[in-house]
Amino acid sequence: MPWEKEYGYSQSVKVGDTIYVSGQVSHDDSGNIVSPGDMEAQMRHAYTNIRKVLAQYGATMDNIVDETLFVTDMNTAFAAAVKCREDVFFGVPVVASTIVQVQRLAFPDLMIEIKCVAKV
């Protein structure tokens, strides 16, 4: 992503058999925000970006053991999660999960950011 150099971080880091995935948001491959105002679409897109990062290590959503969701609206996030998590994880996820409401994310149009840890 274009802002990795600017802000000095990596989308992911692998240490041993553990992959630490930085917070993923609803952006396309050029860094443009996707689906402003639509929590479910942003959640699905953030998970799509997680899938892409994990694939670089030969990992999948099944490798995720822990996730943290940062959301700007808890009620909307819960409703979106009910609609999409089984699709995203291809069944009921077995993952430690934390959800936290925050005032704002890095860009004003973002409604959700998801970071996770995967084991391979």
TIVO-2410 file (N, C-alpha, C; in nm, 3 decimals):
# residues 120
REC num residu      c1      c2      c3 atome chaine
REC   1      M   0.084  -0.119   0.000     N      A
REC   1      M   0.000   0.000   0.000    CA      A
REC   1      M   0.087   0.124   0.000     C      A
REC   2      P   0.037   0.230  -0.060     N      A
REC   2      P   0.119   0.350  -0.073    CA      A
REC   2      P   0.158   0.412   0.061     C      A
REC   3      W   0.081   0.389   0.164     N      A
REC   3      W   0.111   0.456   0.290    CA      A
REC   3      W   0.205   0.376   0.380     C      A
REC   4      E   0.246   0.257   0.340     N      A
REC   4      E   0.339   0.179   0.423    CA      A
REC   4      E   0.470   0.253   0.444     C      A
REC   5      K   0.528   0.305   0.335     N      A
REC   5      K   0.654   0.379   0.348    CA      A
REC   5      K   0.633   0.509   0.425     C      A
REC   6      E   0.524   0.578   0.392     N      A
REC   6      E   0.497   0.708   0.454    CA      A
REC   6      E   0.484   0.696   0.606     C      A
REC   7      Y   0.414   0.593   0.652     N      A
REC   7      Y   0.390   0.578   0.796    CA      A
REC   7      Y   0.484   0.478   0.862     C      A
REC   8      G   0.567   0.410   0.784     N      A
REC   8      G   0.669   0.322   0.839    CA      A
REC   8      G   0.617   0.197   0.906     C      A
REC   9      Y   0.544   0.114   0.832     N      A
REC   9      Y   0.497  -0.013   0.886    CA      A
REC   9      Y   0.483  -0.113   0.772     C      A
REC  10      S   0.454  -0.239   0.807     N      A
REC  10      S   0.433  -0.344   0.708    CA      A
REC  10      S   0.291  -0.398   0.720     C      A
REC  11      Q   0.236  -0.444   0.608     N      A
REC  11      Q   0.103  -0.506   0.611    CA      A
REC  11      Q   0.103  -0.632   0.697     C      A
REC  12      S   0.218  -0.697   0.706     N      A
REC  12      S   0.228  -0.819   0.786    CA      A
REC  12      S   0.374  -0.850   0.816     C      A
REC  13      V   0.391  -0.930   0.921     N      A
REC  13      V   0.523  -0.977   0.959    CA      A
REC  13      V   0.509  -1.122   1.002     C      A
REC  14      K   0.600  -1.207   0.953     N      A
REC  14      K   0.598  -1.348   0.995    CA      A
REC  14      K   0.717  -1.373   1.085     C      A
REC  15      V   0.690  -1.429   1.201     N      A
REC  15      V   0.794  -1.467   1.296    CA      A
REC  15      V   0.771  -1.614   1.330     C      A
REC  16      G   0.862  -1.699   1.289     N      A
REC  16      G   0.843  -1.843   1.310    CA      A
REC  16      G   0.718  -1.889   1.236     C      A
REC  17      D   0.626  -1.952   1.310     N      A
REC  17      D   0.503  -2.000   1.248    CA      A
REC  17      D   0.385  -1.907   1.273     C      A
REC  18      T   0.415  -1.782   1.310     N      A
REC  18      T   0.309  -1.686   1.341    CA      A
REC  18      T   0.313  -1.569   1.244     C      A
REC  19      I   0.195  -1.534   1.190     N      A
REC  19      I   0.182  -1.420   1.099    CA      A
REC  19      I   0.103  -1.312   1.172     C      A
REC  20      Y   0.160  -1.195   1.184     N      A
REC  20      Y   0.093  -1.080   1.245    CA      A
REC  20      Y   0.047  -0.990   1.131     C      A
REC  21      V  -0.084  -0.976   1.117     N      A
REC  21      V  -0.139  -0.896   1.008    CA      A
REC  21      V  -0.181  -0.761   1.063     C      A
REC  22      S  -0.124  -0.655   1.006     N      A
REC  22      S  -0.163  -0.519   1.046    CA      A
REC  22      S  -0.310  -0.496   1.016     C      A
REC  23      G  -0.367  -0.396   1.082     N      A
REC  23      G  -0.507  -0.364   1.060    CA      A
REC  23      G  -0.539  -0.348   0.913     C      A
REC  24      Q  -0.635  -0.424   0.866     N      A
REC  24      Q  -0.678  -0.419   0.726    CA      A
REC  24      Q  -0.810  -0.345   0.718     C      A
REC  25      V  -0.822  -0.263   0.616     N      A
REC  25      V  -0.941  -0.180   0.599    CA      A
REC  25      V  -0.999  -0.206   0.460     C      A
REC  26      S  -1.103  -0.133   0.429     N      A
REC  26      S  -1.173  -0.147   0.302    CA      A
REC  26      S  -1.109  -0.056   0.199     C      A
REC  27      H  -0.999  -0.105   0.137     N      A
REC  27      H  -0.934  -0.029   0.030    CA      A
REC  27      H  -0.908  -0.122  -0.087     C      A
REC  28      D  -0.900  -0.063  -0.205     N      A
REC  28      D  -0.866  -0.142  -0.323    CA      A
REC  28      D  -0.714  -0.150  -0.334     C      A
REC  29      D  -0.666  -0.211  -0.441     N      A
REC  29      D  -0.522  -0.232  -0.456    CA      A
REC  29      D  -0.442  -0.103  -0.475     C      A
REC  30      S  -0.513   0.007  -0.505     N      A
REC  30      S  -0.445   0.137  -0.519    CA      A
REC  30      S  -0.454   0.221  -0.393     C      A
REC  31      G  -0.523   0.168  -0.291     N      A
REC  31      G  -0.536   0.241  -0.166    CA      A
REC  31      G  -0.662   0.327  -0.157     C      A
REC  32      N  -0.751   0.318  -0.254     N      A
REC  32      N  -0.875   0.395  -0.250    CA      A
REC  32      N  -0.976   0.328  -0.158     C      A
REC  33      I  -1.043   0.406  -0.074     N      A
REC  33      I  -1.143   0.352   0.018    CA      A
REC  33      I  -1.263   0.301  -0.061     C      A
REC  34      V  -1.309   0.182  -0.026     N      A
REC  34      V  -1.421   0.116  -0.092    CA      A
REC  34      V  -1.543   0.118  -0.001     C      A
REC  35      S  -1.659   0.145  -0.056     N      A
REC  35      S  -1.789   0.136   0.013    CA      A
REC  35      S  -1.806   0.228   0.134     C      A
REC  36      P  -1.778   0.358   0.120     N      A
REC  36      P  -1.803   0.449   0.232    CA      A
REC  36      P  -1.949   0.440   0.276     C      A
REC  37      G  -1.972   0.437   0.406     N      A
REC  37      G  -2.107   0.436   0.461    CA      A
REC  37      G  -2.172   0.299   0.470     C      A
REC  38      D  -2.103   0.193   0.427     N      A
REC  38      D  -2.162   0.058   0.427    CA      A
REC  38      D  -2.074  -0.035   0.511     C      A
REC  39      M  -2.110  -0.054   0.637     N      A
REC  39      M  -2.029  -0.134   0.730    CA      A
REC  39      M  -2.011  -0.277   0.681     C      A
REC  40      E  -2.118  -0.341   0.636     N      A
REC  40      E  -2.105  -0.480   0.592    CA      A
REC  40      E  -2.010  -0.492   0.474     C      A
REC  41      A  -2.024  -0.406   0.375     N      A
REC  41      A  -1.935  -0.410   0.259    CA      A
REC  41      A  -1.790  -0.383   0.300     C      A
REC  42      Q  -1.770  -0.287   0.390     N      A
REC  42      Q  -1.634  -0.258   0.436    CA      A
REC  42      Q  -1.577  -0.377   0.514     C      A
REC  43      M  -1.660  -0.442   0.594     N      A
REC  43      M  -1.613  -0.558   0.671    CA      A
REC  43      M  -1.571  -0.669   0.574     C      A
REC  44      R  -1.655  -0.698   0.477     N      A
REC  44      R  -1.622  -0.802   0.380    CA      A
REC  44      R  -1.493  -0.767   0.303     C      A
REC  45      H  -1.478  -0.642   0.267     N      A
REC  45      H  -1.359  -0.603   0.191    CA      A
REC  45      H  -1.232  -0.610   0.278     C      A
REC  46      A  -1.244  -0.572   0.405     N      A
REC  46      A  -1.129  -0.584   0.495    CA      A
REC  46      A  -1.086  -0.730   0.507     C      A
REC  47      Y  -1.184  -0.821   0.519     N      A
REC  47      Y  -1.150  -0.964   0.524    CA      A
REC  47      Y  -1.090  -1.011   0.392     C      A
REC  48      T  -1.136  -0.958   0.281     N      A
REC  48      T  -1.075  -0.992   0.151    CA      A
REC  48      T  -0.929  -0.951   0.150     C      A
REC  49      N  -0.898  -0.834   0.204     N      A
REC  49      N  -0.759  -0.789   0.211    CA      A
REC  49      N  -0.677  -0.876   0.305     C      A
REC  50      I  -0.737  -0.921   0.414     N      A
REC  50      I  -0.669  -1.014   0.504    CA      A
REC  50      I  -0.635  -1.143   0.429     C      A
REC  51      R  -0.732  -1.194   0.354     N      A
REC  51      R  -0.710  -1.315   0.275    CA      A
REC  51      R  -0.590  -1.299   0.182     C      A
REC  52      K  -0.580  -1.183   0.117     N      A
REC  52      K  -0.468  -1.157   0.025    CA      A
REC  52      K  -0.334  -1.156   0.098     C      A
REC  53      V  -0.331  -1.094   0.215     N      A
REC  53      V  -0.206  -1.089   0.293    CA      A
REC  53      V  -0.166  -1.230   0.336     C      A
REC  54      L  -0.261  -1.306   0.388     N      A
REC  54      L  -0.231  -1.442   0.434    CA      A
REC  54      L  -0.182  -1.531   0.320     C      A
REC  55      A  -0.239  -1.512   0.201     N      A
REC  55      A  -0.201  -1.594   0.085    CA      A
REC  55      A  -0.053  -1.579   0.051     C      A
REC  56      Q   0.006  -1.466   0.082     N      A
REC  56      Q   0.149  -1.445   0.056    CA      A
REC  56      Q   0.234  -1.545   0.134     C      A
REC  57      Y   0.179  -1.600   0.241     N      A
REC  57      Y   0.251  -1.696   0.326    CA      A
REC  57      Y   0.195  -1.837   0.309     C      A
REC  58      G   0.104  -1.857   0.212     N      A
REC  58      G   0.042  -1.987   0.195    CA      A
REC  58      G  -0.062  -2.017   0.302     C      A
REC  59      A  -0.111  -1.916   0.368     N      A
REC  59      A  -0.210  -1.932   0.476    CA      A
REC  59      A  -0.348  -1.891   0.426     C      A
REC  60      T  -0.450  -1.931   0.502     N      A
REC  60      T  -0.589  -1.898   0.470    CA      A
REC  60      T  -0.659  -1.846   0.594     C      A
REC  61      M  -0.786  -1.818   0.578     N      A
REC  61      M  -0.866  -1.772   0.692    CA      A
REC  61      M  -0.869  -1.877   0.803     C      A
REC  62      D  -0.854  -2.004   0.769     N      A
REC  62      D  -0.852  -2.111   0.869    CA      A
REC  62      D  -0.732  -2.100   0.962     C      A
REC  63      N  -0.629  -2.027   0.921     N      A
REC  63      N  -0.510  -2.013   1.005    CA      A
REC  63      N  -0.523  -1.903   1.110     C      A
REC  64      I  -0.627  -1.821   1.100     N      A
REC  64      I  -0.644  -1.711   1.196    CA      A
REC  64      I  -0.681  -1.768   1.333     C      A
REC  65      V  -0.609  -1.724   1.435     N      A
REC  65      V  -0.637  -1.768   1.572    CA      A
REC  65      V  -0.687  -1.654   1.660     C      A
REC  66      D  -0.662  -1.531   1.619     N      A
REC  66      D  -0.701  -1.416   1.700    CA      A
REC  66      D  -0.727  -1.298   1.608     C      A
REC  67      E  -0.830  -1.221   1.639     N      A
REC  67      E  -0.859  -1.101   1.561    CA      A
REC  67      E  -0.910  -0.992   1.653     C      A
REC  68      T  -0.885  -0.869   1.612     N      A
REC  68      T  -0.940  -0.753   1.680    CA      A
REC  68      T  -1.005  -0.665   1.575     C      A
REC  69      L  -1.133  -0.633   1.598     N      A
REC  69      L  -1.208  -0.546   1.509    CA      A
REC  69      L  -1.223  -0.410   1.576     C      A
REC  70      F  -1.179  -0.307   1.508     N      A
REC  70      F  -1.198  -0.170   1.554    CA      A
REC  70      F  -1.309  -0.111   1.468     C      A
REC  71      V  -1.417  -0.066   1.530     N      A
REC  71      V  -1.534  -0.019   1.455    CA      A
REC  71      V  -1.577   0.118   1.505     C      A
REC  72      T  -1.640   0.193   1.416     N      A
REC  72      T  -1.687   0.327   1.454    CA      A
REC  72      T  -1.832   0.325   1.502     C      A
REC  73      D  -1.901   0.212   1.485     N      A
REC  73      D  -2.040   0.200   1.531    CA      A
REC  73      D  -2.064   0.054   1.569     C      A
REC  74      M  -2.073   0.028   1.699     N      A
REC  74      M  -2.084  -0.108   1.750    CA      A
REC  74      M  -2.210  -0.179   1.701     C      A
REC  75      N  -2.323  -0.113   1.706     N      A
REC  75      N  -2.449  -0.178   1.665    CA      A
REC  75      N  -2.447  -0.217   1.519     C      A
REC  76      T  -2.400  -0.128   1.435     N      A
REC  76      T  -2.392  -0.156   1.291    CA      A
REC  76      T  -2.292  -0.268   1.265     C      A
REC  77      A  -2.183  -0.270   1.339     N      A
REC  77      A  -2.081  -0.375   1.321    CA      A
REC  77      A  -2.134  -0.511   1.361     C      A
REC  78      F  -2.207  -0.519   1.473     N      A
REC  78      F  -2.265  -0.647   1.514    CA      A
REC  78      F  -2.361  -0.699   1.408     C      A
REC  79      A  -2.446  -0.612   1.356     N      A
REC  79      A  -2.542  -0.651   1.252    CA      A
REC  79      A  -2.469  -0.701   1.128     C      A
REC  80      A  -2.364  -0.633   1.089     N      A
REC  80      A  -2.286  -0.673   0.971    CA      A
REC  80      A  -2.216  -0.806   0.994     C      A
REC  81      A  -2.162  -0.825   1.113     N      A
REC  81      A  -2.091  -0.949   1.145    CA      A
REC  81      A  -2.185  -1.069   1.137     C      A
REC  82      V  -2.306  -1.053   1.185     N      A
REC  82      V  -2.405  -1.162   1.179    CA      A
REC  82      V  -2.429  -1.202   1.034     C      A
REC  83      K  -2.431  -1.104   0.945     N      A
REC  83      K  -2.459  -1.131   0.803    CA      A
REC  83      K  -2.341  -1.191   0.728     C      A
REC  84      C  -2.217  -1.162   0.770     N      A
REC  84      C  -2.106  -1.201   0.683    CA      A
REC  84      C  -2.001  -1.294   0.742     C      A
REC  85      R  -1.992  -1.311   0.871     N      A
REC  85      R  -1.880  -1.389   0.925    CA      A
REC  85      R  -1.878  -1.535   0.882     C      A
REC  86      E  -1.994  -1.599   0.874     N      A
REC  86      E  -1.995  -1.739   0.829    CA      A
REC  86      E  -1.949  -1.751   0.685     C      A
REC  87      D  -1.984  -1.652   0.602     N      A
REC  87      D  -1.936  -1.651   0.462    CA      A
REC  87      D  -1.785  -1.630   0.458     C      A
REC  88      V  -1.739  -1.534   0.534     N      A
REC  88      V  -1.598  -1.497   0.532    CA      A
REC  88      V  -1.510  -1.611   0.581     C      A
REC  89      F  -1.555  -1.680   0.686     N      A
REC  89      F  -1.476  -1.788   0.744    CA      A
REC  89      F  -1.518  -1.926   0.692     C      A
REC  90      F  -1.609  -1.929   0.594     N      A
REC  90      F  -1.657  -2.055   0.535    CA      A
REC  90      F  -1.713  -2.147   0.642     C      A
REC  91      G  -1.795  -2.092   0.730     N      A
REC  91      G  -1.857  -2.165   0.841    CA      A
REC  91      G  -1.843  -2.083   0.968     C      A
REC  92      V  -1.882  -2.141   1.079     N      A
REC  92      V  -1.871  -2.070   1.206    CA      A
REC  92      V  -1.723  -2.061   1.244     C      A
REC  93      P  -1.671  -1.939   1.262     N      A
REC  93      P  -1.528  -1.926   1.292    CA      A
REC  93      P  -1.492  -1.976   1.431     C      A
REC  94      V  -1.376  -2.039   1.439     N      A
REC  94      V  -1.319  -2.077   1.568    CA      A
REC  94      V  -1.197  -1.989   1.585     C      A
REC  95      V  -1.220  -1.869   1.638     N      A
REC  95      V  -1.114  -1.769   1.648    CA      A
REC  95      V  -1.142  -1.682   1.770     C      A
REC  96      A  -1.038  -1.652   1.846     N      A
REC  96      A  -1.054  -1.555   1.954    CA      A
REC  96      A  -1.079  -1.420   1.890     C      A
REC  97      S  -1.178  -1.347   1.939     N      A
REC  97      S  -1.216  -1.223   1.872    CA      A
REC  97      S  -1.251  -1.115   1.973     C      A
REC  98      T  -1.204  -0.995   1.944     N      A
REC  98      T  -1.234  -0.879   2.026    CA      A
REC  98      T  -1.287  -0.770   1.934     C      A
REC  99      I  -1.391  -0.700   1.979     N      A
REC  99      I  -1.443  -0.588   1.901    CA      A
REC  99      I  -1.443  -0.465   1.991     C      A
REC 100      V  -1.394  -0.355   1.937     N      A
REC 100      V  -1.379  -0.232   2.013    CA      A
REC 100      V  -1.434  -0.116   1.931     C      A
REC 101      Q  -1.517  -0.034   1.994     N      A
REC 101      Q  -1.564   0.085   1.924    CA      A
REC 101      Q  -1.464   0.198   1.946     C      A
REC 102      V  -1.432   0.265   1.836     N      A
REC 102      V  -1.338   0.377   1.841    CA      A
REC 102      V  -1.407   0.501   1.783     C      A
REC 103      Q  -1.355   0.615   1.815     N      A
REC 103      Q  -1.414   0.739   1.765    CA      A
REC 103      Q  -1.393   0.756   1.615     C      A
REC 104      R  -1.273   0.719   1.569     N      A
REC 104      R  -1.239   0.740   1.429    CA      A
REC 104      R  -1.123   0.650   1.390     C      A
REC 105      L  -1.116   0.613   1.263     N      A
REC 105      L  -1.005   0.536   1.210    CA      A
REC 105      L  -0.916   0.628   1.127     C      A
REC 106      A  -0.813   0.573   1.064     N      A
REC 106      A  -0.713   0.654   0.996    CA      A
REC 106      A  -0.770   0.749   0.891     C      A
REC 107      F  -0.871   0.704   0.817     N      A
REC 107      F  -0.935   0.789   0.717    CA      A
REC 107      F  -1.082   0.803   0.754     C      A
REC 108      P  -1.138   0.921   0.742     N      A
REC 108      P  -1.275   0.947   0.789    CA      A
REC 108      P  -1.382   0.856   0.731     C      A
REC 109      D  -1.365   0.805   0.608     N      A
REC 109      D  -1.466   0.718   0.547    CA      A
REC 109      D  -1.461   0.574   0.597     C      A
REC 110      L  -1.358   0.539   0.672     N      A
REC 110      L  -1.346   0.402   0.722    CA      A
REC 110      L  -1.437   0.380   0.841     C      A
REC 111      M  -1.503   0.265   0.842     N      A
REC 111      M  -1.592   0.227   0.951    CA      A
REC 111      M  -1.538   0.110   1.031     C      A
REC 112      I  -1.442   0.036   0.973     N      A
REC 112      I  -1.389  -0.084   1.039    CA      A
REC 112      I  -1.243  -0.106   0.998     C      A
REC 113      E  -1.167  -0.158   1.093     N      A
REC 113      E  -1.029  -0.202   1.069    CA      A
REC 113      E  -1.012  -0.331   1.144     C      A
REC 114      I  -0.955  -0.432   1.079     N      A
REC 114      I  -0.941  -0.564   1.141    CA      A
REC 114      I  -0.795  -0.605   1.139     C      A
REC 115      K  -0.741  -0.636   1.257     N      A
REC 115      K  -0.605  -0.691   1.264    CA      A
REC 115      K  -0.616  -0.832   1.316     C      A
REC 116      C  -0.522  -0.916   1.279     N      A
REC 116      C  -0.532  -1.055   1.324    CA      A
REC 116      C  -0.394  -1.120   1.335     C      A
REC 117      V  -0.398  -1.237   1.396     N      A
REC 117      V  -0.280  -1.322   1.412    CA      A
REC 117      V  -0.317  -1.459   1.355     C      A
REC 118      A  -0.227  -1.515   1.275     N      A
REC 118      A  -0.250  -1.648   1.217    CA      A
REC 118      A  -0.131  -1.737   1.249     C      A
REC 119      K  -0.158  -1.866   1.262     N      A
REC 119      K  -0.054  -1.967   1.285    CA      A
REC 119      K  -0.048  -2.058   1.164     C      A
REC 120      V   0.074  -2.086   1.117     N      A
REC 120      V   0.089  -2.176   1.001    CA      A
REC 120      V   0.171  -2.298   1.040     C      A
***
